[in-house]
C-alpha cells in the first residue's frame, strides 16, 4: 500500500458510528472543519483511491493546492478523534485514562483528589488482574505520601514498598510465562514439529510447570495449564491434553469478567481446545459445547471489533470441525456465511488463521470433487504460506495440489512439481513420512502402463498409511482421513483407461 492511500484505507474501514463521531469531532478540532469534512466525504465515496479525481474536484479550493498536506492532517485528525472512542470500549485503556487523570491532578497540586483516584485505579487494576497498571498506581501513591499529611509516614511507606515488592514479583512471574507462551506459539506457527518439541522441553525446564497450587495469578495458572496441554499433545497423549484444556475452560468460566481483558488468550486457548477435540474420536458433544460457549461469550463483549473478530473465528472453527467430521453440506453453508464476511475476515483475522481457513476450503472442494475451485483455494493458501506459517499444512497443501492436478489430468505440471518436492523433502524424510509416501505413489501413478497398476499402487499406499506410527497419524488426522477417502474412491470405482 502506498502512503498516499493510507487515509483512504482508514476511512473505508470506519463504521457509520465512527464516521459520525469523526465529523462531530472535526467541527471542534479545527476552524477548517469544512475542508476536512469535504475531503473526508470525497475519499469515502471512492471505491478505489484516485488522487487525480480529488485534485480536479478541489482545484478551486485553497486546500486543493496542497492536497498532500491536507490529507496528512486529515489522517492525523482521524486518529486523534477516534482514539477516545476506541479507548472507551477497552478496559485497559479506561484504567490508563484514570492514571492520566491522576497525573493531571498531581500536576495541579490537587493531592487529595489524586489520592482518592489512585484507590479507584488500584481496585480496578486488581479486579481485572492488570498488575502493571497497579504497579504504576503505586508509583503515584509513593510520591503522594510526602504531599499529604499522614498519621504514620513510616508505616504507610513500608506498606507501599511491600506492595511494590509483591506486585513486581507477580509481574515477573507473568512475564516468564508470557515469554515462554509467545515463544511456543510462534514456533508452532513457523517451525517443524521436532523443533517445536525441543523448544517446548526447554521452556518447561525453566518454568514451575505443574505446580498449580502456587500459581499466583490467573494468567500464570492459565498459561501453566496451556503449556502442560501442549506438552501432552506433543507426546500424543490427547486424553491428558484434553484434561488440561477442560481445566482451562473452567478457569474462563469462573473468571468470565477477564475475557474482554485477555481476549487474545481466550481465543487462542479455545482454538487449541477444539484442535485437540478434533483428534479424539467420540468427542462430538464436547465440540458442540465449546462452539456454543464461544457464541455465548460474543454477547459479553462490548467492543464491536472484538465481537466481530470472535464471530468470524468461531465460524471458521465450526467450519473446520464439520469438515473433520465429514459434514460437507453443513460446511458448505458455513462457508457461504463466512464468504459474506470475507472482507471482514481479511481485516480482523490473523494471517495464520486465514491460511488455515483457505487450506480447509480447498480440502472441502477436493472432497466434493470440485477440483478447479480446490486448485484456486490452494493458490490462495500459498500466497499466505510464503510467510512460513504452519509448514506441515503447507507441505500437505502441495501434496493435495498434486492429487488435484492428477484428477484434472495435468501430468506435465505433475512431473515438474514432483521433482521440486523431492528435493525439498529428501533431506529429512523421517519428518515428512506421509508426504514422501504420497509423492512416491503419485510419481508411479502418472507413469503407469496399465490400469491394473493403479489399483496395486493405491493398495500399497493404503497399507503403508495404516502401518504408520500412531502419533504421526493422530496429529495429521484430517489429512490422513482425506487420503484414505481418496484412495478408497479410486479402489472402489472403475479406473479410467490407461493414459496414451
For each residue, the residues with C-beta under 8 A, 3 or more apart:
1: 5 6 9
2: 5 6
3: 6
4: 49 51 68 71
5: 1 2 8 9 49
6: 1 2 3 9 10 75
7: 10 11 43 71 74 75 78
8: 5 11 12 43 46 49
9: 1 5 6 12 13 49
10: 6 7 13 14 75 78
11: 7 8 14 19 40 43 44 78
12: 8 9 44
13: 9 10 347
14: 10 11 18 19 22 82
15: 18 19 304
16: 19 20
17: 20 21
18: 14 15 21 22 82 85
19: 11 14 15 16 22 23 40 44
20: 16 17 23 24
21: 17 18 24 25 81 82 85
22: 14 18 19 25 26 40 77 78 81 82
23: 19 20 26 27 37 40
24: 20 21 27 28
25: 21 22 28 29 77 80 81
26: 22 23 29 30 33 36 37 40 77 81
27: 23 24 33 37
28: 24 25
29: 25 26 33 77 80 81
30: 26 33 36 77
31:
32: 35 36 63
33: 26 27 29 30 36 37
34: 37 38
35: 32 38 39 61 63 70
36: 26 30 32 33 39 40 70 73 74 77
37: 23 26 27 33 34 40 41
38: 34 35 41 42 58 61
39: 35 36 42 43 54 58 63 70 71 74
40: 11 19 22 23 26 36 37 43 44 74 78
41: 37 38 44 45
42: 38 39 45 46 54 57 58
43: 7 8 11 39 40 46 49 54
44: 11 12 19 40 41
45: 41 42
46: 8 42 43 49 50 53
47:
48:
49: 4 5 8 9 43 46
50: 46 53 54
51: 4 54 55 67
52: 55 56
53: 46 50 56 57
54: 39 42 43 50 51 57 58 64 67
55: 51 52 58 59 64 67
56: 52 53 59
57: 42 53 54 64
58: 38 39 42 54 55 61 63 64 67
59: 55 56 64
60: 64
61: 35 38 58 64 65
62: 65
63: 32 35 39 58 66 67 70
64: 54 55 57 58 59 60 61 67 70
65: 61 62
66: 63 69 70
67: 51 54 55 58 63 64 70 71
68: 4 71 72
69: 66 72 73
70: 35 36 39 63 64 66 67 73 74
71: 4 7 39 67 68 74 75
72: 68 69 75 76
73: 36 69 70 76 77
74: 7 36 39 40 70 71 77 78
75: 6 7 10 71 72 78 79
76: 72 73 79 80
77: 22 25 26 29 30 36 73 74 80 81
78: 7 10 11 22 40 74 75 81 82
79: 75 76 82 83
80: 25 29 76 77 83
81: 21 22 25 26 29 77 78 84 85
82: 14 18 21 22 78 79 85 86
83: 79 80 86 87
84: 81 87 88
85: 18 21 81 82 88 89
86: 82 83 89 90 93
87: 83 84 90 93 94 96 97
88: 84 85 93 94
89: 85 86 302 303 304
90: 86 87 93 94 303
91: 94 95 128 130 260 261
92: 95 96 128 130 133 261
93: 86 87 88 90 96 97
94: 87 88 90 91 97 98 124
95: 91 92 98 99 121 124 125 128 130 133
96: 87 92 93 99 100 133
97: 87 93 94 100 101
98: 94 95 101 102 117 120 121 124
99: 95 96 102 103 121 133 136 137 140
100: 96 97 103 104
101: 97 98 104 105 117
102: 98 99 105 106 114 117 118 121 137 140
103: 99 100 106 107 140
104: 100 101 107 108
105: 101 102 108 110 111 113 114 117
106: 102 103 109 110 111 114 140 143 144
107: 103 104
108: 104 105
109: 106 147
110: 105 106 113 114
111: 105 106 114 115 144 147 148
112: 115 116 148
113: 105 110 116 117
114: 102 105 106 110 111 117 118 140 144
115: 111 112 118 119 141 144 148
116: 112 113 119 120
117: 98 101 102 105 113 114 120 121
118: 102 114 115 121 122 137 140 141 144
119: 115 116 122 123
120: 98 116 117 123 124
121: 95 98 99 102 117 118 124 125 133 134 137
122: 118 119 125 126 134 137 138 141
123: 119 120 126 127
124: 94 95 98 120 121 127 128 130
125: 95 121 122 128 129 130 131 133 134 137
126: 122 123 129 134
127: 123 124 257
128: 91 92 95 124 125 257 258 261
129: 125 126 217 218 219 258 261
130: 91 92 95 124 125 133 134 261
131: 125 134 135 167 170 171 174 217
132: 135 136 171
133: 92 95 96 99 121 125 130 136 137
134: 121 122 125 126 130 131 137 138 167
135: 131 132 138 139 164 167 168 171
136: 99 132 133 139 140
137: 99 102 118 121 122 125 133 134 140 141
138: 122 134 135 141 142 160 163 164 167
139: 135 136 142 143
140: 99 102 103 106 114 118 136 137 143 144
141: 115 118 122 137 138 144 145 160
142: 138 139 145 157 160 161 164
143: 106 139 140 146 147
144: 106 111 114 115 118 140 141 147 148
145: 141 142 148 150 153 156 157 160
146: 143 153
147: 109 111 143 144
148: 111 112 115 144 145
149:
150: 145 153 156
151:
152: 155 156
153: 145 146 150 156 157
154: 157 158
155: 152 158 159
156: 145 150 152 153 159 160
157: 142 145 153 154 160 161
158: 154 155 161 162
159: 155 156 162 163
160: 138 141 142 145 156 157 163 164
161: 142 157 158 164 165
162: 158 159 165 166
163: 138 159 160 166 167
164: 135 138 142 160 161 167 168
165: 161 162 168 169
166: 162 163 169 170
167: 131 134 135 138 163 164 170 171
168: 135 164 165 171 172
169: 165 166 172 173 216
170: 131 166 167 173 174 216 217
171: 131 132 135 167 168 174 175
172: 168 169 175 176
173: 169 170 176 177 216 217 220
174: 131 170 171 177 178 217 219 220
175: 171 172 178 179
176: 172 173 179 180 206 207
177: 173 174 180 181 207 219 220 223 224 227
178: 174 175 181 182 219 223
179: 175 176 182 183
180: 176 177 183 184 203 206 207 223 227
181: 177 178 184 185 223 226 227
182: 178 179 185 186
183: 179 180 186 187 199 203
184: 180 181 187 188 196 199 200 203 227 230
185: 181 182 188 189 268
186: 182 183 189 190
187: 183 184 190 191 195 196 199
188: 184 185 191 196 230
189: 185 186 352 389 390
190: 186 187 388 389 391
191: 187 188 195 196 199 391
192: 195 196 391 392 428 431
193: 196 197 234 392 431 475
194: 197 198 431
195: 187 191 192 198 199
196: 184 187 188 191 192 193 199 200 234
197: 193 194 200 201 234
198: 194 195 201 202
199: 183 184 187 191 195 196 202 203
200: 184 196 197 203 204 227 230 231 234
201: 197 198 204 205
202: 198 199 205 206
203: 180 183 184 199 200 206 207 227
204: 200 201 207 209 227 231
205: 201 202
206: 176 180 202 203
207: 176 177 180 203 204 224 227
208: 211 214 215 224
209: 204 224 227 228 231
210: 224 228
211: 208 214 215 224
212: 215 221 224 225
213:
214: 208 211
215: 208 211 212 220 221 224
216: 169 170 173 220
217: 129 131 170 173 174 220 221
218: 129 221 222 251 255 258
219: 129 174 177 178 222 223 262 265
220: 173 174 177 215 216 217 223 224
221: 212 215 217 218 224 225 251
222: 218 219 225 226 248 251 262 265 269
223: 177 178 180 181 219 220 226 227 265
224: 177 207 208 209 210 211 212 215 220 221 227 228
225: 212 221 222 228 229 244 245 247 248 251
226: 181 222 223 229 230 244 248 269 272
227: 177 180 181 184 200 203 204 207 209 223 224 230 231
228: 209 210 224 225 231 232 244
229: 225 226 232 233 240 241 242 243 244 245 248 272 276
230: 184 188 200 226 227 233 234 241 272
231: 200 204 209 227 228 234 235
232: 228 229 235 237 238 240 241 243 244
233: 229 230 236 237 238 241 276
234: 193 196 197 200 230 231
235: 231 232 471
236: 233 470 471 474 475
237: 232 233 240 241
238: 232 233 241 242 276 279 280 474
239: 242 243 280
240: 229 232 237 243 244
241: 229 230 232 233 237 238 244 245 276
242: 229 238 239 245 246 273 276 277 280 283
243: 229 232 239 240 246 247
244: 225 226 228 229 232 240 241 247 248
245: 225 229 241 242 248 249 269 272 273 276 277
246: 242 243 249 250 273
247: 225 243 244 250 251
248: 222 225 226 229 244 245 251 252 269 273
249: 245 246 252 253 269 270 273 290 293
250: 246 247 253 254
251: 218 221 222 225 247 248 254 255
252: 248 249 255 256 258 259 266 269
253: 249 250 256
254: 250 251
255: 218 251 252 258 259
256: 252 253 259 297 300
257: 127 128 260 261
258: 128 129 218 252 255 261 262
259: 252 255 256 262 263 266 297 300 301
260: 91 257 263 300 301 302 303 306
261: 91 92 128 129 130 257 258
262: 219 222 258 259 265 266
263: 259 260 266 267 301 306 310
264: 267 268
265: 219 222 223 262 268 269
266: 252 259 262 263 269 270 297
267: 263 264 270 271 309 310 313
268: 185 264 265 271 272
269: 222 226 245 248 249 252 265 266 272 273
270: 249 266 267 273 274 290 293 294 317
271: 267 268 274 275 313 317
272: 226 229 230 245 268 269 275 276
273: 242 245 246 248 249 269 270 276 277 290
274: 270 271 277 278 287 290 291 317 320 321
275: 271 272 278 279
276: 229 233 238 241 242 245 272 273 279 280
277: 242 245 273 274 280 283 286 287 290
278: 274 275 287 320 321 324 477 478
279: 238 275 276 474 475 477
280: 238 239 242 276 277 283
281:
282:
283: 242 277 280 286 287
284: 287 288 325
285: 288 289
286: 277 283 289 290
287: 274 277 278 283 284 290 291 321
288: 284 285 291 292
289: 285 286 292 293
290: 249 270 273 274 277 286 287 293 294
291: 274 287 288 294 295 314 317 318 321
292: 288 289 295 296
293: 249 270 289 290 296 297
294: 270 290 291 297 298 310 313 314 317
295: 291 292 298 314
296: 292 293 299 300
297: 256 259 266 293 294 300 301 310
298: 294 295 301 307 310 311 314
299: 296
300: 256 259 260 296 297
301: 259 260 263 297 298 306 307 310
302: 89 260 307
303: 89 90 260 306 307
304: 15 89 307 308
305: 308 309 348
306: 260 263 301 303 309 310
307: 298 301 302 303 304 310 311
308: 304 305 311 312 341 344 348
309: 267 305 306 312 313 348 349
310: 263 267 294 297 298 301 306 307 313 314
311: 298 307 308 314 315 341
312: 308 309 315 316 338 341 344 345 348 349
313: 267 271 294 309 310 316 317 349 353
314: 291 294 295 298 310 311 317 318
315: 311 312 318 319 334 337 338 341
316: 312 313 319 320 338 345 349 353 356 357
317: 270 271 274 291 294 313 314 320 321
318: 291 314 315 321 322 334
319: 315 316 322 323 331 334 335 338 357 360
320: 274 278 316 317 323 324 356 357 360
321: 274 278 287 291 317 318 324 325
322: 318 319 325 327 328 330 331 334
323: 319 320 326 327 328 331 360 363 364 478
324: 278 320 321 477 478 481
325: 284 321 322
326: 323
327: 322 323 330 331
328: 322 323 331 332 364 367 368
329: 332 333
330: 322 327 333 334
331: 319 322 323 327 328 334 335 364
332: 328 329 335 336 364 368
333: 329 330 336 337
334: 315 318 319 322 330 331 337 338
335: 319 331 332 338 339 361 364
336: 332 333 339 340
337: 315 333 334 340 341
338: 312 315 316 319 334 335 341 342 345 357
339: 335 336 342
340: 336 337
341: 308 311 312 315 337 338 344 345
342: 338 339 345 346
343: 346 347
344: 308 312 341 347 348
345: 312 316 338 341 342 348 349 354 357
346: 342 343 349 354
347: 13 343 344
348: 305 308 309 312 344 345
349: 309 312 313 316 345 346 353 354 357
350: 353 354
351: 354 355 384 387 389
352: 189 355 356 389 390
353: 313 316 349 350 356 357
354: 345 346 349 350 351 357 358 384
355: 351 352 358 359 381 384 385 389 390 393
356: 316 320 352 353 359 360 390 393
357: 316 319 320 338 345 349 353 354 360 361
358: 354 355 361 362 377 380 381 384
359: 355 356 362 363 377 378 381 390 393 397
360: 319 320 323 356 357 363 364 478
361: 335 357 358 364 365 377
362: 358 359 365 366 374 375 377 378 380 381 397 400
363: 323 359 360 366 367 374 400 478 482
364: 323 328 331 332 335 360 361 367 368
365: 361 362 368 370 371 373 374 377
366: 362 363 369 370 371 374 400 403 404 482 486
367: 328 363 364 482 485
368: 328 332 364 365
369: 366 407
370: 365 366 373 374
371: 365 366 374 375 404 407 408
372: 375 376 408
373: 365 370 376 377
374: 362 363 365 366 370 371 377 378 400 404
375: 362 371 372 378 379 401 404 405 408
376: 372 373 379 380
377: 358 359 361 362 365 373 374 380 381
378: 359 362 374 375 381 382 397 400 401 404
379: 375 376 382 383
380: 358 362 376 377 383 384
381: 355 358 359 362 377 378 384 385 394 397
382: 378 379 385 386 394 397
383: 379 380 386
384: 351 354 355 358 380 381 387 389
385: 355 381 382 388 389 390 394 397
386: 382 383
387: 351 384
388: 190 385 391 394
389: 189 190 351 352 355 384 385 394
390: 189 352 355 356 359 385 393 394
391: 190 191 192 388 394 395
392: 192 193 395 396 476
393: 355 356 359 390 396 397
394: 381 382 385 388 389 390 391 397 398
395: 391 392 398 399 425 432 435
396: 392 393 399 400 434 435 476 479
397: 359 362 378 381 382 385 393 394 400 401
398: 394 395 401 402 417 421 435
399: 395 396 402 403 421 434 435 438 439
400: 362 363 366 374 378 396 397 403 404 482
401: 375 378 397 398 404 405 417
402: 398 399 405 406 414 417 418 421 438 439 442
403: 366 399 400 406 407 438 442 486
404: 366 371 374 375 378 400 401 407 408
405: 375 401 402 408 410 411 413 414 417
406: 402 403 409 410 411 414 442 445 446
407: 369 371 403 404
408: 371 372 375 404 405
409: 406
410: 405 406 413 414
411: 405 406 414 415 446 499
412: 415 416
413: 405 410 416 417
414: 402 405 406 410 411 417 418 442 446
415: 411 412 418 419 446
416: 412 413 419 420
417: 398 401 402 405 413 414 420 421
418: 402 414 415 421 422 439 442 443
419: 415 416 422 423
420: 416 417 423 424
421: 398 399 402 417 418 424 425 435 439
422: 418 419 425 426 439
423: 419 420 426
424: 420 421 427
425: 395 421 422 428 429 432 435 436 439
426: 422 423 429
427: 424
428: 192 425 431 432
429: 425 426 432 433 436
430: 433
431: 192 193 194 428
432: 395 425 428 429 435 436
433: 429 430 436 437 468 469 472
434: 396 399 437 438 465 468 472 476 479 480 483
435: 395 396 398 399 421 425 432 438 439
436: 425 429 432 433 439 440
437: 433 434 440 441 461 464 465
438: 399 402 403 434 435 441 442 461 483
439: 399 402 418 421 422 425 435 436 442 443
440: 436 437 443 444
441: 437 438 444 445 457 458 460 461
442: 402 403 406 414 418 438 439 445 446
443: 418 439 440 446 447
444: 440 441 447 448 453 457
445: 406 441 442 448 454 457 458
446: 406 411 414 415 442 443 499
447: 443 444
448: 444 445 451 453 454 457 498 499
449: 453 498
450: 453 498
451: 448 454 455 495 496 497 498
452: 455 456
453: 444 448 449 450 456 457
454: 445 448 451 457 458 490 495
455: 451 452 458 459 491 495
456: 452 453 459 460
457: 441 444 445 448 453 454 460 461
458: 441 445 454 455 461 462 487 490 491
459: 455 456 462 463 491
460: 441 456 457 463 464
461: 437 438 441 457 458 464 465 483 487
462: 458 459 465 466 484 487 488 491
463: 459 460 466 467
464: 437 460 461 467 468
465: 434 437 461 462 468 473 480 483 484
466: 462 463
467: 463 464
468: 433 434 464 465 472 473
469: 433 472 473
470: 236 473 474
471: 235 236 474 475
472: 433 434 468 469 475 476
473: 465 468 469 470 476 477 480
474: 236 238 279 470 471 477
475: 193 236 279 471 472
476: 392 396 434 472 473 479 480
477: 278 279 324 473 474 480 481
478: 278 323 324 360 363 481 482
479: 396 434 476 482 483
480: 434 465 473 476 477 483 484
481: 324 477 478 484 485
482: 363 366 367 400 478 479 485 486
483: 434 438 461 465 479 480 486 487
484: 462 465 480 481 487 488
485: 367 481 482 488 489
486: 366 403 482 483 489 490
487: 458 461 462 483 484 490 491
488: 462 484 485 491 492
489: 485 486 492 493
490: 454 458 486 487 493 495
491: 455 458 459 462 487 488
492: 488 489
493: 489 490
494:
495: 451 454 455 490
496: 451
497: 451
498: 448 449 450 451
499: 411 446 448
500:
